Amino acid sequence: MDLILWRHAEAHDHPDLLAGRPGDALDLARRLTPRGEKQAARMAAWLDRQLPNGARIWSSPAVRCEQTALALGRKFKLRDELAPEGDPLALLELVQWPSGKSPVLVVGHQPTLGRVVARLLGLTEEDCSVKKGAVWWLRHRERGSTGQTVVVTVQTPELI
């Protein structure tokens, strides 16, 4: 199974967000900056060449994630489990890791995506940060009777 984690591209800060919390209405309404739109387009062009047609695509309901996913030009579903400060275990359950049959692309947030990467690679949660607009492509494979998680690639929009 392939799990592709795509952090939303650069978004505007909301001046009132200091009083709010991640996941509240002000946070969910934040939009991509012009730079973020370019990051999303660049990464989407690369992903479109790599992703098989049957890949399932899910996004956080936050506007910045939806805009990032829209850049890919493929159908996707919004999922509340992927909202800011989401539970890494809920994300893994949603994508049916590691037994799912199709590749899954998830557009989401830090720290959740970093916590998923850390969990799958056996790192501590603080050890992994996913840069805005970046993709981590992970693969589960069986070696004998043991399951392994392999890092296929890590891409940032600036390096594509």
N, C-alpha and C positions, 0 to 999 in steps of 0.2 A: 504494500500500500504506500502511496505517495501522499504526503501532507505538505502543502505549500502554504506558508504563513506570510502574509503581506501586511505590513503595518501601513496604515493610512499615511498619505503624504502630508507635507507641512500645512498646518491649518492656522487660521487667525486665532489670536488669543482674544478672549472676550473680556472687556474691562470689568464687567460685573462678576466674572468667574471667581475672583478672589473670595467673594462671599458665598459662592456656590460650591458644590461638590461634583467630582466626576460622575457622569451619568445623569445629572439633573437636566432640566429642559435647556438651560443656557449652554451647558456643555454639549449636549446632543445636537444643538443647532449650529455649532461652529462650522464654518466653511473653509475650503482650501484657499490658500493664498495663491497669487499668480505663479509663484515659484512651485507651490505644491501641485498646481494643475500641470505644470511642465514635468515635474517628477512622476506624477501618476501616468501621464501620457508616455513618457520614456519607458517606464517599467512595464506598462501595459503592452507596448509594442513588442518588447522582449518576451513577455509571458505568452502573448498570443502565438508566437512562433514555437514555443516550447510545450504548451499545454495540449494534451490530446482533446479531441472533440467531446468525448464523454465525461470530461472532468465536471464535478459538481462544484458550484461556487456559492459561498455563503458570506454575508457581510453583517457587521454590526449595524444597528439601526441609526447610528450617529451619521449626520449629514456628511461629514468629512470622509467617512468610510464608504458611504454610498457613492459619493463623487469619485473616489479612488476606483471603486469597482466599475463604475460606469465607463471609465476610460478604456476598459478592456473590450467593451462592445459585445459582451456575451450576457446571456440571461443569468441572473443570480437571485438568491433569496435573502431577505433580511431576517436575522435571528436575534431575539432578545438575549440569548445566552452569550452573545458576543459583544454585548454592551461594555462600556468602560468599567474597569474593575471586576470583570467577569471571572468566574471560577475556571482555572485551567482544566480541572477534571470534567466540568460540564462541556467544555470545548471538545475534549478528547472523546467524550461519550457521544456528542453530536456527530462527529466525523466518523465514529465507529472504529477508532484506532485501537488496536492495530489490524483488526480483521476485515476492515472495509475492502471492497473489491475495486472501487473506482478511485482515481486521484481526486483529492479535495483541495480546493483553494479557499482559504479563510482570510478575509480582510478584517483586521481588528486593531487592537490597541496594545500599547505598552502600559503596565507591566505584564498583562496576561500572556501575550505572545512570548515574551522572554521567559516567563515561568513555564510555559509549555515546552519550549526548547530545552531549558535547564532540566526539567523533569525527564524528558525523553533521552537526554544525553548523560544523565546522572550527575549533573552539576547542582550546586546550591542555587536557590532562586536569585540571589543577588549577583550571580556570576554572568548573567546573560542579559544584554540589552539589545533590543532590535531598533535600529535606526529608522527614522521617519522615511517612508517610501521604500524601505528595503524588503527583500524577500529571503526567507529561509526555506529551502526545499529539503525535506526530510523523507527518508524511505525506510519502511520496516521490511526486513527480510528474515528468512529462517536460514540458519546455518546449523545443519544437523538437527538437534532438538532444542536449539537455543534461538530466541528471537533477538535481532540486533536492530538498532537504529543507526542509519548511515546519513551523514550530511552529503547531499548530492551537490548542492551549491548554495552560496550566500551571495546575493547581488544587491548592489545599491544603485539608485538612479544615476548617480554621478559617474559610475564606472562603466555604464553601458553606452 
